[in-house]
Amino acid sequence: MEPNTTAGGDEEQHHGDDPANATGESDQKDELEMVSASHQEEQQEELAQHQPLEAEDLDFEKWKPKPKPKKTFSQKMDDLKRYLWNPETREFMGRSGKSWSLILLFYSALYIFLAAMFAACMWALMWSINPYIPTYNDRVMPPGMMMSPRGPNGFDISFNASDRSSWVKYVSALEAYLEPYDDSIQEQQNIQCPQDAYFIQDDKEESAERKACQFKRSWLRECSGIEDPSFGYSEGKPCILLKMNRILGYLPGQGTPINVTCAAKRGGQENLGDIEFFPKSIFNLKYYPYYGKQRHVNYTNPLVAVRFPRVQLDTHFSVQCKLNGKGIINDSPTDRFLGSVTFSLEVGA
C-alpha cells in the first residue's frame, strides 16, 4: 500500500505544480507575441516608406483647397451690415461699447498729452528767442550782392533792342522792383538823412521802431524808369540794379563807403564800353546799420544802378560787379555771390 501512496503523493505533487507552470508559460507567450507584433509594425512602416507612390497620391489637385463659393451682392451687404452692427452680440464694427469707450479714452488722453507737450516746447522756445536780435551773433559774414532783373535762365540778360517781346520781361521786373522806391512812398514813410555817416539809433528802447532814410527812385535818373519807361532796353542801353544784402547790425566799410566796380570777364572790356552808375557807385553809410524787420519797418535797401550805354551789339559778355571796401570779400572760390555777382549780357540790334 505504501508504494501506491507514494506514487499517489508524487502524482498529486506533480499536479499541484501545473497551474504555476501554466501561468509562467502564458506570460512568456504574451511577451513574445507583443515583441513580434511590434516587430511586424516596424516592418510594415519600413515597407510603407519604401513603397512607391500610387497614382492617387500623385493627384495634387485633390489636395488643393477648394475655392469658396462666391457670395452674392445681397450676402455681402448682409455681412457688411452685420459687421457694422451685430444685434446678437450688440457689437459695432466688431467691438462692444465698452471696448470703443476705452479706445477713445486712451487716444484722447494720448493726443491731449502730446498737444500739451508740443505747446510747452513751443512756449519755451519762443520765450528764449529775442524777436529783435539773434540770440547768437558772434560771427558776421561779409555781405553778398544781388542784381535785378534776372532772366528766365538765371543771371542771363539777352535781348534784341528792336524786338519788344524780348526785353519786356526785364522792364516788368524792374518796374515791380522799384515800386516801393517811388518818391511819394519814400517821402511819406521815411526821413531825409543828409549826413554821410552811420545812422545809429541804439539810444532807443529795444522794441522801439527805427527811422529809415529815404532812397528815392528819381535818384536813379536814366535807370529810374521815369523818363525812359523801357529802362534803356529799347535803345540797346540796358540798366541793371545792384543791392547789398541786409545783415542785422552790420556796419560796412568800417567808416568808409563801399564802392562798386563792374568789368568784363569775357568778351573784352573795350567792347563793353563805358559804364555809368546812378546815383553814385557807392552805398552811402547813412543806410546802415539795419535793425531788422520788426524795428526797421519801412527800410529800403540802397541801390546802385549800372547802365551800359555803348555796349558792342551782337557780342556775348560775361560781366562781374564787385563790392570793394574794408572787411569785404569779393573773391571767394566757393560762394560766387559773396561780395560780387556775375551775369551774362548780349544785346542785339
Secondary structure, 3 states (H helix, E strand, C coil): CHHHHHHHHHHHHHHHCHHHHHHHHHHHHHHHHHHHHHHHHHHHHHHHHHCCCCCCCCCHHHHCCCCCCCCCHHHHHHHHHHHHCECCCCEECCECHHHHHHHHHHHHHHHHHHHHHHHHHHHHHHHHCCCCCCCCCCCCCCCEEEEECCECCECEEEEECCCHHHHHHHHHHHHHHCHHHCHHHHHHHCECCCCCCCCCCCCCCCCCCCCCECCCHHHHHHHCCCCCCCCCHHHCCCEEEEEECCCECCCHHHHCCEEEEEEEEECCHHHHCCCEEECCCEECHHHCCECCCCCCCCCCCCEEEEECCCCCCCCEEEEEEEEECCCCCCCCCCCCCECEEEEEEEEEC
